[in-house]
Amino acid sequence: MPPPPTFDVRLTRARLISPSVRELAFERIDGTPFEFQAGQWISLVLPLPEGEGRRSYSIASPPDGRAGFDLAVTKVDGGPGSTYLHDLELGSVLRAIGPAGFFTRPRDAAHPSLFVGTGTGVTPLRSMMLDALHAGDQSPLWLLFGARHEHDQLYREELEELARNHPNVRVEYTLSRAKDEWKGRTGYVQTHVHHLWNELAAKGNGPPHVYICGLERMVGAVRDLLRKQMGIDRKQVHSERYD
C-alpha cells in the first residue's frame, strides 16, 4: 500500500471539553476535502524542543466531505507532545500525515453495534456513530462510555442529544470513581458489557458487533470477556488501543 498523504493544516478552533482534554479543529491549507473512514487516525508532526516529533490521534469528527477534522488531546503531565498541542494558538500551521488505521465501521455495515470506550477512546466511536447516522443507518447504535469522574465524560451533551433525537441511539455511562450523588452505572466498563450485549442481541436485529477503544488493559479485558467467556465470534469484535 502507498504511504498516507502528507499535507499542511491550520488550527481553526479549540476548546476544553474536560479539565484535561482539549478539542482541536484543523483545516487543510489547500482546501482539499479530507477523505477518511470513520475510526481512522492521523499523525501530526510537532516541532518540539528536543526535535521533530510525531503524535497520532484518532479522528473525532465524521467524514463529512469538509477539508478538516477534529481531534481530542489529553494533556499528559510531562508529555511534550500533548503540552505543545494544549498550548497551540489558533492559526498555527502543522504538517499532518494520514489517514491510517483499520479500526473502522463501514457505512454500509448496518449491523447492531455496541461501542465501548474510555477516555479519549470515545473519539473514533463518536466518528463512527455520527457517520452512521449521517448515512441514514437505522440499526441500533449503543455506546458504553467509561470515565473516572463525571467531568471526564467527553461530548456528554452532544451524545445525549443524539440519543434523544434518534431512537436507535442509546448512551450509557459508568464511572469508576463516582461521587455519592451519581445515579448512573458505576465500575469499569467490563462490568456492564455482558448485560448490554445480551440486551442488544435480544432485539433481534442480527448479531451485534462490538467496537472497543481505550487503554490496553481495558481493551484486553473486554475482548477476553467477549471472545473467551461469552464465545462471541472474533469477526464481531473490533478493537484499538492507544497506549
ZILINKA-V399875 format. One record per residue. PHI is phi in degrees with one decimal (999 if undefined). Layout:
# ZILINKA-V399875
PHI / PHI
This chain:
# ZILINKA-V399875
999 / -68.5 / -65.0 / -65.0 / -68.1 / -116.5 / -156.7 / -96.1 / -131.4 / -118.1 / -75.3 / -107.6 / -156.3 / -152.0 / -158.7 / -83.8 / -109.6 / -163.8 / -57.7 / -121.5 / -121.3 / -111.3 / -88.5 / -122.4 / -108.8 / -113.8 / -127.5 / -64.9 / -62.8 / -81.2 / 74.5 / -71.0 / -55.6 / -89.5 / -97.6 / -159.9 / -103.6 / -56.7 / 109.5 / -78.0 / -126.9 / -140.0 / -106.8 / -111.3 / -95.6 / -112.0 / -83.3 / -84.1 / -56.4 / -85.6 / 127.2 / -61.9 / -129.6 / -118.8 / -127.4 / -111.4 / -141.1 / -65.0 / -83.2 / -86.0 / -91.6 / -82.9 / -75.6 / -112.8 / 89.6 / -82.4 / -86.8 / -128.7 / -159.8 / -114.9 / -128.2 / -126.3 / -117.3 / -82.6 / -78.9 / -100.8 / -58.2 / 79.1 / -87.5 / -64.9 / -68.5 / -67.9 / -63.6 / -59.7 / -72.0 / -72.0 / -96.4 / -63.6 / -90.3 / -56.8 / 93.1 / -66.3 / -113.9 / -130.7 / -92.0 / -121.9 / -130.8 / 153.3 / -86.4 / -152.7 / 110.5 / -117.2 / -84.8 / -134.7 / -122.4 / -59.3 / -61.0 / -92.2 / -62.7 / 51.7 / -110.7 / -55.4 / -131.7 / -109.3 / -97.8 / -122.2 / -141.3 / -129.4 / 57.1 / -73.0 / -63.5 / -74.7 / -64.3 / -67.9 / -69.7 / -59.7 / -59.0 / -63.6 / -65.3 / -63.8 / -63.7 / -62.3 / -66.9 / -62.7 / -84.8 / 83.6 / -66.5 / -101.3 / -70.7 / -60.0 / -125.7 / -111.0 / -117.3 / -111.5 / -112.9 / -104.5 / -146.5 / -77.1 / -121.3 / -61.6 / -74.4 / -92.7 / -81.4 / -68.0 / 59.6 / -59.7 / -60.6 / -64.3 / -65.1 / -67.0 / -67.3 / -58.7 / -65.4 / -69.2 / -91.6 / -129.4 / -60.2 / -86.4 / -103.0 / -135.5 / -124.2 / -122.0 / -119.8 / -137.2 / -113.3 / -84.0 / -130.9 / -72.3 / -81.4 / -60.5 / -79.3 / -67.7 / -104.6 / -90.2 / -68.8 / -131.2 / 94.6 / -78.0 / -60.0 / -63.2 / -66.3 / -113.3 / -63.5 / -57.9 / -62.5 / -65.6 / -64.2 / -62.9 / -65.4 / -67.5 / -64.3 / -70.2 / -71.0 / 79.1 / -95.6 / 107.5 / -66.1 / -70.3 / -108.4 / -119.4 / -116.9 / -121.2 / -147.9 / 166.8 / -71.7 / -55.1 / -60.8 / -67.1 / -58.3 / -63.8 / -64.8 / -70.0 / -63.0 / -65.6 / -59.3 / -68.8 / -86.8 / -89.9 / -87.9 / -96.8 / 72.0 / -73.3 / -58.4 / -60.6 / -69.9 / -98.3 / -117.8 / -122.8 / -148.3 / -151.9 / -114.2 / -124.0 / -127.4
